[in-house]
Amino acid sequence: MTVSAHLKLPQILPAQAQKHITHNEALAILDALTQLVVLDRDLAVPPASPATGARYIVAASPSGAWTGKATQVAHWDGAAWVFHEPEAGWLAYLADEKGVVAFTGTAWAPSFGLDGRVPMLGINAAADATNRLAVKADAALLSHDDVTPGTGDMRLKLNKSTTARTASHLFQSGFSGRAEIGLTGDDKFHLKLSPDGSAWADVLVADPASGRVGIGTASPAELLDIVGDGVGTNIRLTRYGANPGAIWRAAGGTLASPSQVLPTACWAASLPPAFTPAVPSAATASACSSRLPKVSAPPPRVPT
């Protein structure tokens, strides 16, 4: 009998008797394979009481009436099992899993994200091998799960493979980088800026090992370490109001047990005259001077 190339439909021969039999056989195959929906792909033993028209993908190492028919589509026609050998590219909808599988030529594999995976996704944009997720939108929302419901938390994770790699958020203008925050090349937290997308400088670095923060230095030596060149290194704090407060206060001991706290007179003595409500006496100024922190030459600047 001559059959078609792909679905193996029997063909009517010239001057053939009982043409309706061949025609009906072809219709039965079309009915079984067109818009293919299978009930299960995990069975290796035929079900005891299948419904007429039921279709299954035969699992590995089958037995009974399915022996030797692994990966084939088994169709119960009401009286016997009819088997159809798939070709690469066939698609089947799995009724029990509510997803689609595709035949690769040797096995049925998940397709269209059946197991939660898709190779790439573009939303109003074309995804590619570099940007596997691409989204073009005026806004995007990631919210806590109030449907399942979840815990009420929402945490976005960026993971890198090793310390020397990068996990960061990059902010661009016209697809040219201007700011980047994250773990860039090490496990310290960086805030980096660029005027052109090519030359980058660390503006702030936080060291997780010490808890220290550096501005102008990648290796902060103090809890807050500020390093710079020229007059722009100055720190400016401005407070307007009837009672402009002290800029800093030095103390010894610990946070739990402070000691050697400088008196208010020393705060005033350490401020510029314009901010000093009253000039302290020479004795007070001398006492304060001996207790004020000493300013030393800045360390060499770490290139950024």
C-alpha positions in Angstrom: 0.0 0.0 0.0 1.3 3.5 -0.9 1.3 6.0 2.0 2.0 9.7 2.3 5.4 10.9 3.4 4.7 12.3 6.8 1.4 11.2 8.3 1.6 7.8 6.5 -1.9 8.3 5.1 -3.0 5.4 2.9 -3.5 6.4 -0.7 -6.2 5.2 -3.0 -4.8 3.3 -6.0 -6.2 3.6 -9.6 -9.1 1.2 -10.1 -9.0 0.2 -6.5 -12.0 -1.7 -5.1 -13.6 -0.6 -1.9 -12.0 2.8 -2.0 -14.0 3.9 1.0 -12.0 1.6 3.3 -8.7 3.3 2.4 -10.3 6.7 2.6 -11.7 6.1 6.0 -8.3 4.8 7.3 -6.7 8.0 6.2 -9.4 10.0 7.9 -8.9 8.1 11.1 -5.2 8.9 11.1 -5.9 12.6 10.4 -8.4 12.6 13.3 -5.9 11.0 15.6 -2.9 13.3 14.8 -4.4 16.7 13.8 -4.5 19.1 16.8 -2.7 16.4 18.8 -3.8 16.3 22.5 -2.5 13.4 24.6 -3.7 12.5 28.0 -0.3 11.4 29.5 3.3 10.9 28.5 4.5 9.1 31.6 2.7 5.7 31.2 4.7 2.6 30.2 1.8 0.2 30.6 -1.4 0.7 28.6 -4.4 1.9 30.7 -6.9 -0.8 31.4 -10.0 1.0 30.1 -9.1 3.7 27.7 -11.8 5.9 26.1 -12.3 5.6 22.4 -10.1 8.2 20.7 -7.7 8.5 23.7 -4.1 9.2 22.8 -0.9 8.8 24.8 2.8 9.3 24.3 4.4 6.0 25.2 7.0 6.3 28.0 10.4 4.6 28.1 10.6 0.8 28.6 7.0 0.1 27.8 5.3 -3.3 28.3 2.2 -5.2 27.3 0.6 -4.0 24.1 2.9 -1.0 24.1 6.1 -3.1 24.0 8.7 -1.6 21.6 6.6 1.6 21.0 8.5 4.1 23.2 8.0 7.8 22.2 5.3 6.8 19.7 1.7 8.1 19.9 -0.7 5.4 21.0 -4.3 5.9 19.8 -7.1 3.7 21.1 -9.6 3.4 18.2 -12.2 1.6 20.3 -11.0 -1.9 19.5 -7.2 -1.9 19.4 -4.1 0.3 19.9 -2.9 2.1 16.7 0.6 3.5 16.9 2.0 6.6 15.1 5.7 7.2 14.9 6.4 10.9 15.3 8.8 13.0 13.2 11.0 15.8 14.4 9.0 18.9 15.0 5.7 17.4 15.9 3.9 19.2 18.7 1.6 17.7 21.3 -0.5 19.3 24.0 -0.3 17.4 27.3 -3.8 17.5 28.9 -2.5 16.5 32.4 0.4 19.0 32.5 -1.3 21.8 30.6 1.7 22.4 28.3 3.2 21.7 25.0 6.0 19.2 24.1 7.9 18.9 20.8 9.5 15.8 19.4 13.3 16.4 18.8 13.7 13.3 16.7 14.7 11.1 19.6 12.5 12.3 22.5 9.7 14.6 23.5 11.0 17.8 25.1 9.2 20.7 26.8 8.3 23.5 24.5 6.9 27.0 25.1 8.0 27.2 28.7 6.3 24.0 29.9 8.8 23.7 32.8 9.1 27.4 33.3 12.0 27.9 30.9 12.2 29.8 27.7 15.5 30.5 25.9 14.7 34.2 25.6 11.8 36.6 26.0 11.0 39.9 24.3 8.2 42.1 25.5 7.5 44.8 22.9 11.2 44.3 21.9 13.5 41.8 20.3 15.5 39.6 22.7 18.9 38.3 21.6 21.7 36.0 22.8 23.1 38.9 24.9 19.9 40.4 26.2 17.8 37.3 26.7 15.1 39.4 28.4 14.2 42.6 26.6 11.4 44.9 27.6 10.3 48.2 26.1 7.8 50.0 28.3 7.2 53.3 30.1 7.2 51.5 33.4 7.6 48.1 35.0 6.2 46.8 38.2 7.5 44.0 40.5 5.2 43.6 43.5 4.8 41.3 46.4 2.6 38.2 45.9 -0.9 38.9 47.2 -2.4 36.1 45.0 -0.9 32.9 46.3 -0.5 34.7 48.8 3.2 35.0 49.5 5.1 36.4 52.5 4.5 40.1 51.6 8.1 40.6 50.8 9.6 41.5 47.4 13.3 40.9 46.8 15.1 41.2 43.5 18.3 39.1 43.3 21.3 39.7 41.1 23.8 36.8 41.4 27.3 36.5 39.9 29.5 33.4 39.6 32.7 34.6 41.3 34.1 37.6 43.2 35.8 39.0 40.1 32.6 39.1 38.1 29.9 41.9 38.2 26.4 42.0 39.6 25.1 45.6 39.1 22.4 48.0 37.9 23.6 50.1 35.0 21.9 53.4 34.3 22.2 54.7 30.7 21.3 57.8 28.7 20.9 57.1 25.0 22.3 53.6 25.7 25.5 55.2 27.1 26.3 54.4 30.7 26.3 57.2 33.2 25.9 55.5 36.6 26.4 52.0 38.0 25.7 50.5 41.4 26.5 47.1 42.7 29.3 44.6 43.0 31.6 45.6 40.1 34.7 43.4 39.9 34.8 42.5 43.6 32.5 42.0 46.5 32.5 45.6 47.6 29.5 47.8 47.0 30.3 50.5 44.4 28.7 53.6 43.1 30.4 54.5 39.9 29.9 57.5 37.5 30.9 58.2 34.0 30.6 61.3 31.8 30.7 59.4 28.5 30.1 55.7 29.2 33.8 54.9 28.8 35.7 56.5 31.6 34.4 55.4 35.0 35.3 56.5 38.5 34.3 55.1 41.9 32.3 57.8 43.8 31.6 55.6 46.8 32.9 52.2 47.9 31.5 50.2 50.9 33.7 47.4 52.2 31.5 44.5 53.5 34.5 43.0 55.4 35.1 46.1 57.6 31.8 48.0 57.2 33.8 51.1 56.2 32.7 53.5 53.5 35.1 55.4 51.2 34.5 58.4 49.1 37.3 59.0 46.6 39.1 55.8 47.8 38.5 52.1 47.1 40.2 51.1 50.4 38.6 53.1 53.2 40.8 53.1 56.4 38.1 54.6 58.6 34.4 54.2 59.2 34.0 57.1 56.7 37.2 57.8 54.7 37.1 60.8 52.3 40.1 61.3 50.0 40.5 63.9 47.2 42.7 66.4 45.5 42.5 70.2 45.5 40.0 72.5 47.2 37.1 70.3 46.1 38.0 67.9 48.8 36.3 70.1 51.4 33.2 68.8 53.2 30.4 71.3 53.5 27.5 71.0 55.9 24.9 73.8 55.9 22.1 74.2 58.4 19.8 77.1 58.4 17.8 78.3 61.4 18.0 80.1 64.7 20.3 77.6 66.2 23.0 76.4 63.8 24.3 73.3 65.5 27.8 71.8 65.9 29.4 70.1 62.9 31.0 67.3 64.8 31.7 66.0 68.2 34.6 63.8 69.3 34.5 61.2 72.0 36.5 58.3 73.4 35.4 54.9 74.7 32.6 53.0 72.9 29.1 53.7 71.7 27.8 51.8 74.7 30.2 53.4 77.2 31.4 56.8 75.9 34.1 58.7 77.6 36.2 61.8 77.0 33.4 63.6 75.3 34.5 67.1 74.3 32.5 69.9 76.0 30.3 72.3 74.1 32.9 75.0 74.4 35.2 72.8 72.3 32.6 72.5 69.6 32.5 76.3 69.3 36.2 76.6 69.5 36.6 74.3 66.6 34.2 76.3 64.4 35.1 79.2 62.1 34.5 82.6 63.9 31.4 83.3 61.8 29.7 80.3 63.5 31.1 80.8 67.0 28.5 82.4 69.2 31.1 83.4 71.8 34.9 83.4 71.6 36.2 81.0 74.3 38.7 82.0 76.8 42.4 81.3 76.1 42.4 78.6 78.7 39.3 76.9 77.2 40.8 77.1 73.7 44.0 75.6 74.9 42.2 72.8 76.6 40.1 72.1 73.6 43.1 72.2 71.3 44.7 69.4 73.2 41.6 67.3 72.8 40.7 67.9 69.2 41.7 65.3 66.6 44.9 65.9 64.9 44.9 66.3 61.1 47.5 64.4 59.2 48.6 64.4 55.6 46.2 62.5 53.4 47.3 59.1 52.2 48.1 58.5 48.5 45.0 58.5 46.4 43.9 55.1 45.0 43.5 55.3 41.2 39.9 54.7 40.1 
